[in-house]
Amino acid sequence: FLREALTAGGSSGASYRAEGVSSERLSAWTDERLDQQAAVFVLSTRGMDRRGREVLANYVKRGGGVFVAASTDVAEEDASEIVGSGAGLSLVPGSGAKAGEAARTLAPADLRHPLFLGLGTTAGGLGLVKFTRPAVLKTACETLARFTTGETALADCAPGDGHVIFLAADLDGRTNDFPRRALFVPFVHEAVRYLAGARSRVSERLVGSGASGAAKPGIVTLTAPAGAPSAGAAGGQGQIGRAHV
Protein backbone atom coordinates (compact mmCIF):
# COMPACT_ATOMS: atom_id res chain seq x y z
CA PHE A 1 0.00 0.00 0.00
CA LEU A 2 2.72 2.46 0.96
CA ARG A 3 4.79 1.82 -2.15
CA GLU A 4 1.77 2.38 -4.38
CA ALA A 5 0.90 5.59 -2.53
CA LEU A 6 4.42 6.97 -2.89
CA THR A 7 4.73 6.22 -6.58
CA ALA A 8 1.26 7.62 -7.34
CA GLY A 9 1.04 11.25 -8.38
CA GLY A 10 -0.13 13.54 -5.59
CA SER A 11 -2.34 16.60 -5.86
CA SER A 12 0.66 18.69 -6.94
CA GLY A 13 1.80 16.11 -9.47
CA ALA A 14 4.61 14.93 -7.19
CA SER A 15 5.71 11.31 -7.10
CA TYR A 16 8.50 9.42 -5.34
CA ARG A 17 10.74 6.47 -6.07
CA ALA A 18 10.22 4.03 -3.22
CA GLU A 19 13.32 2.03 -2.35
CA GLY A 20 12.77 -0.90 0.00
CA VAL A 21 15.37 -2.46 2.27
CA SER A 22 15.18 -5.00 5.07
CA SER A 23 16.11 -4.10 8.65
CA GLU A 24 19.11 -6.40 8.42
CA ARG A 25 20.50 -4.70 5.32
CA LEU A 26 20.01 -1.18 6.64
CA SER A 27 23.10 -1.46 8.85
CA ALA A 28 25.24 -1.65 5.69
CA TRP A 29 23.99 1.71 4.43
CA THR A 30 26.33 4.68 4.63
CA ASP A 31 25.29 8.15 5.76
CA GLU A 32 25.80 9.39 2.22
CA ARG A 33 23.39 6.84 0.78
CA LEU A 34 20.74 7.56 3.39
CA ASP A 35 21.09 11.30 2.84
CA GLN A 36 19.88 10.78 -0.72
CA GLN A 37 16.44 9.80 0.62
CA ALA A 38 13.79 12.47 1.05
CA ALA A 39 12.28 10.54 3.97
CA VAL A 40 12.38 7.11 5.61
CA PHE A 41 9.33 5.02 6.54
CA VAL A 42 9.97 2.38 9.21
CA LEU A 43 7.38 -0.39 8.92
CA SER A 44 9.30 -3.04 10.86
CA THR A 45 12.39 -3.26 13.04
CA ARG A 46 12.62 -7.06 13.07
CA GLY A 47 16.27 -7.98 12.63
CA MET A 48 17.48 -4.38 13.04
CA ASP A 49 20.80 -4.24 14.88
CA ARG A 50 22.41 -1.40 16.79
CA ARG A 51 24.24 -0.14 13.72
CA GLY A 52 20.92 0.17 11.85
CA ARG A 53 19.40 2.15 14.69
CA GLU A 54 22.43 4.43 14.83
CA VAL A 55 22.25 5.06 11.08
CA LEU A 56 18.65 6.24 11.38
CA ALA A 57 19.29 8.26 14.54
CA ASN A 58 22.20 10.10 12.91
CA TYR A 59 20.12 10.68 9.78
CA VAL A 60 17.51 12.46 11.90
CA LYS A 61 20.11 14.50 13.77
CA ARG A 62 21.43 15.76 10.44
CA GLY A 63 17.96 16.95 9.42
CA GLY A 64 16.43 13.79 7.97
CA GLY A 65 12.81 12.78 8.44
CA VAL A 66 11.55 9.38 9.62
CA PHE A 67 7.97 8.08 9.79
CA VAL A 68 7.49 5.16 12.19
CA ALA A 69 4.33 3.07 11.73
CA ALA A 70 4.06 1.44 15.17
CA SER A 71 2.83 -2.00 14.20
CA THR A 72 3.51 -5.19 16.15
CA ASP A 73 6.69 -5.47 14.06
CA VAL A 74 8.21 -2.33 15.61
CA ALA A 75 10.01 -2.79 18.94
CA GLU A 76 9.98 -0.03 21.54
CA GLU A 77 13.74 -0.36 22.09
CA ASP A 78 14.48 0.22 18.42
CA ALA A 79 12.08 3.15 18.10
CA SER A 80 13.42 4.78 21.28
CA GLU A 81 17.00 4.67 20.07
CA ILE A 82 16.05 6.19 16.72
CA VAL A 83 14.28 9.17 18.29
CA GLY A 84 16.53 9.56 21.33
CA SER A 85 15.95 9.50 25.07
CA GLY A 86 14.54 13.04 25.13
CA ALA A 87 11.32 11.83 23.53
CA GLY A 88 10.33 9.84 26.61
CA LEU A 89 8.89 7.19 24.32
CA SER A 90 6.72 4.33 25.53
CA LEU A 91 5.34 2.02 22.86
CA VAL A 92 3.17 -1.02 23.50
CA PRO A 93 1.87 -2.97 20.46
CA GLY A 94 -1.88 -3.28 20.11
CA SER A 95 -3.30 -6.29 21.94
CA GLY A 96 -6.42 -6.57 19.82
CA ALA A 97 -9.91 -5.18 20.03
CA LYS A 98 -12.18 -6.51 22.75
CA ALA A 99 -15.44 -8.21 21.84
CA GLY A 100 -18.09 -5.62 21.06
CA GLU A 101 -15.58 -2.76 21.21
CA ALA A 102 -16.22 -0.04 18.65
CA ALA A 103 -13.45 0.88 16.23
CA ARG A 104 -11.52 4.03 17.06
CA THR A 105 -11.13 6.99 14.75
CA LEU A 106 -8.73 9.89 15.09
CA ALA A 107 -8.97 13.66 15.17
CA PRO A 108 -6.16 16.16 14.49
CA ALA A 109 -5.17 18.22 17.53
CA ASP A 110 -4.23 21.22 15.39
CA LEU A 111 -5.16 21.47 11.72
CA ARG A 112 -2.57 24.25 11.33
CA HIS A 113 0.26 21.74 11.56
CA PRO A 114 2.02 21.43 8.16
CA LEU A 115 1.17 17.73 7.96
CA PHE A 116 -2.55 18.56 7.89
CA LEU A 117 -2.43 22.01 6.33
CA GLY A 118 -1.62 20.63 2.89
CA LEU A 119 -4.68 18.36 3.02
CA GLY A 120 -6.99 21.37 3.10
CA THR A 121 -10.65 20.63 3.65
CA THR A 122 -10.09 16.91 3.06
CA ALA A 123 -8.29 16.62 6.43
CA GLY A 124 -11.69 15.93 7.98
CA GLY A 125 -11.58 12.56 6.23
CA LEU A 126 -9.10 11.35 8.85
CA GLY A 127 -12.09 10.99 11.16
CA LEU A 128 -13.47 8.27 8.88
CA VAL A 129 -10.46 5.95 9.20
CA LYS A 130 -11.22 3.04 11.53
CA PHE A 131 -8.57 1.57 13.85
CA THR A 132 -9.24 -1.68 15.71
CA ARG A 133 -5.91 -2.55 17.34
CA PRO A 134 -3.75 0.57 17.69
CA ALA A 135 -0.56 0.64 19.70
CA VAL A 136 -0.41 2.48 23.01
CA LEU A 137 1.88 5.42 22.30
CA LYS A 138 3.14 7.73 25.03
CA THR A 139 5.74 10.42 24.44
CA ALA A 140 6.83 13.89 25.50
CA CYS A 141 6.74 14.93 21.84
CA GLU A 142 4.02 17.07 20.24
CA THR A 143 0.70 15.25 19.84
CA LEU A 144 -0.69 15.79 16.36
CA ALA A 145 -3.82 13.65 16.66
CA ARG A 146 -5.67 11.53 19.22
CA PHE A 147 -7.97 8.58 18.94
CA THR A 148 -11.58 9.10 19.94
CA THR A 149 -10.75 7.12 23.10
CA GLY A 150 -8.19 9.76 24.11
CA GLU A 151 -4.91 7.96 23.37
CA THR A 152 -2.18 9.53 21.28
CA ALA A 153 -2.57 8.51 17.64
CA LEU A 154 0.06 10.64 15.91
CA ALA A 155 3.10 12.39 17.40
CA ASP A 156 5.88 14.59 16.04
CA CYS A 157 9.32 14.44 17.64
CA ALA A 158 12.16 16.80 16.71
CA PRO A 159 15.52 15.40 17.82
CA GLY A 160 18.48 17.19 16.30
CA ASP A 161 17.64 19.03 13.08
CA GLY A 162 15.13 16.47 11.80
CA HIS A 163 11.73 15.03 12.65
CA VAL A 164 10.33 11.64 13.57
CA ILE A 165 6.58 11.09 13.18
CA PHE A 166 5.00 8.20 15.07
CA LEU A 167 1.68 6.67 14.05
CA ALA A 168 0.22 4.30 16.64
CA ALA A 169 -0.80 1.81 13.95
CA ASP A 170 0.49 0.01 10.88
CA LEU A 171 0.30 1.25 7.30
CA ASP A 172 -0.49 -2.06 5.65
CA GLY A 173 -4.16 -2.39 6.56
CA ARG A 174 -3.84 -5.10 9.19
CA THR A 175 -5.44 -3.12 12.01
CA ASN A 176 -7.10 -0.28 10.15
CA ASP A 177 -8.62 0.66 6.82
CA PHE A 178 -6.47 3.74 6.21
CA PRO A 179 -4.73 2.40 3.05
CA ARG A 180 -8.16 1.84 1.48
CA ARG A 181 -9.27 5.41 2.06
CA ALA A 182 -8.97 8.11 -0.60
CA LEU A 183 -7.06 10.30 1.84
CA PHE A 184 -4.20 7.82 2.22
CA VAL A 185 -2.22 8.90 -0.84
CA PRO A 186 -2.33 12.65 -0.13
CA PHE A 187 -1.53 12.00 3.54
CA VAL A 188 1.56 9.98 2.64
CA HIS A 189 2.70 12.68 0.22
CA GLU A 190 2.21 15.42 2.79
CA ALA A 191 4.18 13.35 5.30
CA VAL A 192 7.13 13.06 2.90
CA ARG A 193 6.95 16.76 2.06
CA TYR A 194 6.96 17.69 5.74
CA LEU A 195 9.72 15.29 6.73
CA ALA A 196 11.90 16.41 3.83
CA GLY A 197 11.35 20.06 4.74
CA ALA A 198 14.14 20.30 7.30
CA ARG A 199 16.70 19.13 4.77
CA SER A 200 15.44 21.36 1.96
CA ARG A 201 15.65 24.43 4.19
CA VAL A 202 19.40 23.84 4.53
CA SER A 203 19.78 25.06 0.94
CA GLU A 204 18.31 28.49 1.79
CA ARG A 205 21.19 30.91 2.22
CA LEU A 206 21.60 34.57 3.09
CA VAL A 207 24.14 36.90 1.52
CA GLY A 208 27.38 36.57 3.47
CA SER A 209 26.40 33.26 5.05
CA GLY A 210 29.42 31.54 3.54
CA ALA A 211 27.64 29.67 0.74
CA SER A 212 29.68 29.61 -2.46
CA GLY A 213 28.75 32.50 -4.70
CA ALA A 214 26.49 34.15 -2.11
CA ALA A 215 29.08 36.47 -0.60
CA LYS A 216 28.09 39.49 -2.72
CA PRO A 217 24.72 41.13 -3.47
CA GLY A 218 23.16 40.23 -6.78
CA ILE A 219 21.69 37.26 -8.62
CA VAL A 220 23.76 34.11 -8.40
CA THR A 221 23.25 30.48 -9.32
CA LEU A 222 24.00 27.88 -6.64
CA THR A 223 24.59 24.24 -7.51
CA ALA A 224 23.09 21.66 -5.16
CA PRO A 225 25.71 19.48 -3.47
CA ALA A 226 26.18 15.97 -4.81
CA GLY A 227 23.89 13.46 -3.16
CA ALA A 228 21.40 16.04 -1.91
CA PRO A 229 17.82 14.77 -1.50
CA SER A 230 15.84 15.37 -4.68
CA ALA A 231 12.41 15.67 -3.09
CA GLY A 232 10.99 19.12 -3.51
CA ALA A 233 12.99 19.89 -6.69
CA ALA A 234 10.49 21.57 -8.97
CA GLY A 235 10.47 20.58 -12.61
CA GLY A 236 8.31 20.64 -15.67
CA GLN A 237 7.14 17.10 -15.02
CA GLY A 238 6.43 17.54 -11.32
CA GLN A 239 8.51 16.85 -8.27
CA ILE A 240 10.52 13.65 -8.20
CA GLY A 241 12.17 12.42 -5.04
CA ARG A 242 13.02 9.26 -3.12
CA ALA A 243 11.27 7.90 -0.12
CA HIS A 244 12.93 5.01 1.66
CA VAL A 245 10.72 2.18 2.99
BELFENPE-V671827 format. One record per pair of residues at least 24 apart in sequence whose C-alpha atoms are under 8 Angstrom apart, sorted by the first residue. I is the first residue (numbers start at 1). GAP is how many residues later the second one is. If there is no record, write none. Layout:
# BELFENPE-V671827
i	gap
I	GAP
I	GAP
This chain:
# BELFENPE-V671827
i	gap
1	170
1	171
1	178
2	169
2	170
2	177
2	186
3	242
5	179
5	180
5	183
5	184
6	179
6	182
6	183
6	237
8	177
10	175
10	176
10	179
11	175
12	226
13	224
13	225
13	226
14	175
14	224
14	225
14	226
15	223
15	224
15	225
15	226
16	215
16	223
16	224
16	225
16	226
16	227
17	223
17	224
17	225
17	226
18	224
18	225
18	226
18	227
19	223
19	224
19	225
19	226
20	224
20	225
21	223
21	224
23	24
23	25
23	26
23	29
24	24
24	25
24	28
26	26
26	29
27	24
27	25
27	26
27	28
28	24
29	26
30	25
31	24
31	28
32	195
33	194
34	25
35	24
35	29
35	192
35	193
35	194
36	191
36	192
36	193
36	194
36	206
37	192
37	193
37	204
37	205
37	206
37	207
38	26
38	27
38	154
38	157
38	158
38	191
38	192
38	193
38	203
38	204
38	205
38	206
39	25
39	26
39	27
39	28
39	153
39	156
39	157
39	203
39	204
39	205
40	25
40	26
40	27
40	203
40	204
40	205
41	25
41	26
41	27
41	28
41	202
41	203
41	204
42	24
42	25
42	26
42	27
42	203
43	25
43	26
43	27
43	28
43	30
43	31
43	127
43	128
43	202
44	25
44	27
44	29
44	30
45	28
45	29
45	30
45	33
46	27
46	28
46	29
48	30
53	25
53	28
53	29
54	27
54	28
56	26
57	24
57	25
57	26
57	27
59	103
60	99
60	100
60	101
60	102
60	103
60	104
61	98
61	99
61	100
61	101
62	98
62	99
62	100
63	97
63	98
63	99
63	100
63	135
63	136
64	97
64	98
64	99
64	131
64	132
64	134
64	135
65	97
65	98
65	99
65	127
65	130
65	131
65	133
66	97
66	98
66	99
66	129
67	97
67	98
67	99
67	100
67	124
68	96
68	97
68	98
68	99
69	97
69	98
69	99
69	100
69	101
69	102
70	65
70	96
70	97
70	98
70	99
70	100
71	63
71	64
71	97
71	98
71	99
72	63
72	98
83	74
83	76
83	81
84	75
86	54
86	73
87	52
87	53
87	54
87	70
87	72
88	50
88	51
88	52
88	53
89	48
89	49
89	50
89	51
90	46
90	47
90	48
90	49
91	44
91	45
91	46
91	47
92	43
92	44
92	45
93	41
93	42
93	43
94	39
94	40
94	41
94	42
95	38
95	40
96	36
96	37
96	38
97	35
97	36
102	30
103	27
103	28
103	29
104	26
104	27
104	28
104	43
104	44
104	45
105	24
105	25
105	26
105	42
105	43
106	39
106	40
106	41
106	42
106	47
107	38
107	39
107	40
107	41
108	36
108	37
108	38
109	34
109	35
109	36
109	37
110	34
110	35
113	31
114	80
115	72
115	75
115	76
115	79
116	71
116	74
118	72
119	67
119	68
119	71
122	61
123	60
125	58
126	57
129	47
129	48
129	49
129	52
130	46
130	47
130	48
131	38
131	44
131	45
131	46
132	43
132	44
133	36
133	42
133	43
134	34
134	35
134	41
135	33
135	34
136	32
137	31
161	37
162	33
162	36
162	37
163	32
163	35
164	31
192	51
193	38
193	39
196	35
196	36
199	30
200	29
200	32
